[in-house]
Amino acid sequence: MLGRIFPRPTNNMTKSTYNKKELKSFTKSFEKAIKILLLGTGESGKSTIINQMKILHINEFTPAERIERISVIRQNLHESIYEIVANMEDLGLNFDCQTNKNSAQYIYTIGKILREDFKPEDTYVEHIQNLWYDRGVQECFRRSNEYQLNDSAKYFIDRVEIVSKADYIPTTNDILHSRKITTTIHEVKFNVKIPKNMGGGLQEFRMFDVGGQRDQRNKWMYVFDGIDAVLFIISCGDFDQNLREDPKQNRLNEALKLFRGVWHNRFLVSAGIICFLNKQDIMERKIMEGKSIGKYFPEYENFRVSAKDGSMFDESNKTRCFIRHKLLEITSETPRPIVNKECVRKECYFHFTVATDTDNIRKVFYDVHSMILNDILSRMGLL
């Protein structure tokens, strides 16, 4: 079960709690948009969070947006099967039969990148299905942490027959599972209702998504100004993988280093920090397959889960709590001094999330919204 460590609105927040003058002052504080910045390493799930905001607060995806996503999804599918068969030999694995070898050769011939005019046919679907049922291919997929493979590989390969149809239109779930590298700054605007006991009305949010790959982080500074909150996304399912851009660097270690830089950044000293420990589903699947974070973080073996956080014998629970513990260690570090300003100690809030699960993100964002409301009330001296 996914955990939540976040303040809920207090029960005593009734209309009688505040007088008219206080409510007017509180409502006025929402005249400016709340600016939220999404940060994290590449493939952590930032763009999926942006898409979830569209689903929850706007009108999902237009027909044009769905059609535009077809080529991205088909490329995700093709690249996934290509990477799997391309790594068979390196991992010392064999195909079950000559027919499947021929199917692999068919995929090689197409190449890693699909042509813009590529139209999937029945033959294409048949070759991919042959490969997917091959025992060597399944073992290669199981060992996908040893090379670079999209998280959505199984999802789209399982749907190859549907995705390859001439009249295919992506579902909302298809779009949430698709991956497209973010190379520009994306912004989404939406409104959220303010509770009636707090004055009512609408509050505007502006959420910014910037690329997480190393060569994209130089753009981050351009959106730091005026940010009210940072959503830092950590992919917990990455504990056994290395970076695409640096095959020697563990992805989770990279995320922890990046979080430290964001936590101590002087331009974000007044911004609230909310951390999403994302891809809990992928983390749990890997643990069920017998993989352990202890192989990559030796200190995990001596880590103990506190009684309030559940059973230490639940390996998934222990793993997620360990990752949160690593982040808490960073938040406990002495703040860096800022010129002409006192050192500021702030709090970080944590959520365990699955970005592709709309219900999960709906609950999480409700709490994020509540935290921001409580923060404003606190600064006004009303809490």
PEKA-V468085 format. One record per backbone hydrogen bond with DSSP energy under -0.5 kcal/mol. NH is the residue of the N-H (numbers start at 1). CO is the residue of the C=O. E is the energy in kcal/mol with one decimal. If there is no record, write none. Layout:
NH,CO,E  NH,CO,E
This chain:
5,350,-1.4  13,10,-1.5  14,12,-2.1  17,14,-1.8  18,14,-0.5  18,15,-0.9  23,19,-2.4  24,20,-2.3  25,21,-2.2  26,22,-2.8  27,23,-2.9  28,24,-1.9  29,25,-1.0  29,26,-0.6  30,27,-1.6  31,28,-1.9  34,204,-2.8  35,33,-0.6  36,34,-0.6  36,206,-2.9  37,229,-2.4  38,208,-3.1  39,37,-0.6  39,231,-2.5  41,233,-0.5  42,212,-0.8  44,41,-1.3  49,45,-1.6  50,46,-1.9  51,47,-2.2  52,48,-2.1  53,49,-1.8  54,50,-1.5  55,51,-2.0  56,52,-2.8  57,53,-2.5  58,54,-1.6  60,54,-1.5  66,62,-2.1  67,63,-2.2  68,64,-2.3  69,65,-1.1  70,66,-0.5  70,67,-1.2  73,69,-2.4  74,70,-2.5  75,71,-1.9  76,72,-2.4  77,73,-2.5  78,74,-2.5  79,75,-3.0  80,76,-1.7  81,77,-1.9  82,78,-2.4  83,79,-2.6  84,80,-1.9  85,81,-2.2  86,82,-2.2  87,83,-1.1  87,84,-0.7  88,85,-0.8  91,87,-1.6  92,89,-1.8  93,88,-2.7  101,97,-1.5  102,98,-2.5  103,99,-1.7  104,100,-2.1  105,101,-2.2  106,102,-1.9  107,103,-1.8  108,104,-2.4  109,105,-2.4  110,106,-1.4  111,107,-1.5  114,112,-0.5  118,115,-1.7  120,118,-0.5  125,121,-1.9  126,122,-2.5  127,123,-2.3  128,124,-2.0  129,125,-2.4  130,126,-2.4  131,127,-2.0  132,128,-2.6  133,129,-1.5  134,131,-1.5  138,134,-2.2  139,135,-1.9  140,136,-2.2  141,137,-2.4  142,138,-2.2  143,139,-1.4  144,141,-1.7  146,143,-2.2  147,144,-1.3  149,147,-0.6  153,150,-1.6  156,152,-2.4  157,153,-2.6  158,154,-2.5  159,155,-0.6  160,157,-1.5  163,159,-2.9  164,160,-1.7  165,162,-1.3  168,165,-1.5  175,171,-1.9  176,172,-2.1  177,173,-1.6  178,174,-0.9  178,175,-0.6  183,181,-0.6  186,184,-0.7  186,209,-2.8  188,207,-2.2  190,205,-2.0  192,203,-2.5  194,201,-2.6  198,195,-1.9  199,196,-2.0  200,195,-2.0  203,192,-2.8  205,190,-3.3  206,34,-2.8  207,188,-2.7  208,36,-2.7  209,186,-2.8  210,38,-0.9  216,213,-2.1  217,213,-0.8  217,214,-0.9  219,216,-1.7  220,217,-1.3  222,219,-1.1  223,220,-2.0  224,221,-1.1  227,224,-1.5  228,35,-2.0  229,35,-1.8  230,272,-3.3  231,37,-2.9  232,230,-0.8  232,274,-2.8  233,39,-3.0  233,231,-0.6  234,232,-0.6  234,276,-2.9  236,234,-1.0  236,278,-2.6  238,235,-1.5  239,236,-1.0  241,238,-2.1  243,246,-0.9  243,249,-2.3  249,246,-2.3  250,248,-0.6  251,241,-3.0  252,238,-0.7  254,250,-2.1  255,251,-2.1  256,252,-2.2  257,253,-2.2  258,254,-2.2  259,255,-2.4  260,256,-2.0  261,257,-1.7  262,258,-2.0  263,259,-3.1  264,260,-1.9  265,262,-0.9  268,265,-1.4  269,266,-0.8  271,268,-1.4  272,228,-2.5  273,347,-0.8  274,230,-3.1  274,272,-0.5  275,349,-3.6  276,232,-2.5  276,274,-0.5  277,275,-0.7  277,351,-3.6  278,234,-2.7  278,276,-1.4  280,353,-1.8  283,279,-2.1  284,280,-2.5  285,281,-2.0  286,282,-2.2  287,283,-2.1  288,284,-2.3  289,285,-1.2  290,287,-1.7  291,286,-2.2  295,292,-1.2  296,293,-1.5  297,293,-2.0  300,297,-2.4  301,298,-1.3  302,299,-0.8  303,300,-1.4  309,306,-1.4  310,307,-1.3  314,311,-0.6  315,313,-0.9  318,314,-2.7  319,315,-2.2  320,316,-2.4  321,317,-2.2  322,318,-2.1  323,319,-2.2  324,320,-2.1  325,321,-2.3  326,322,-2.1  327,323,-1.6  328,324,-2.6  329,325,-2.1  330,326,-1.1  331,327,-2.0  332,328,-1.2  333,330,-1.3  338,341,-0.6  341,338,-2.3  345,343,-0.5  346,344,-0.5  349,273,-2.0  350,5,-1.0  351,275,-2.2  352,3,-1.2  353,277,-2.1  353,351,-0.6  357,354,-2.3  358,356,-0.8  361,357,-2.2  362,358,-2.4  363,359,-2.0  364,360,-2.1  365,361,-2.8  366,362,-1.7  367,363,-1.5  368,364,-2.2  369,365,-2.8  370,366,-2.1  371,367,-2.5  372,368,-2.0  373,369,-2.2  374,370,-2.7  375,371,-2.3  376,372,-2.2  377,373,-2.4  378,374,-2.5  379,375,-2.3  380,376,-1.5  381,378,-1.3  382,377,-2.7  383,377,-0.6
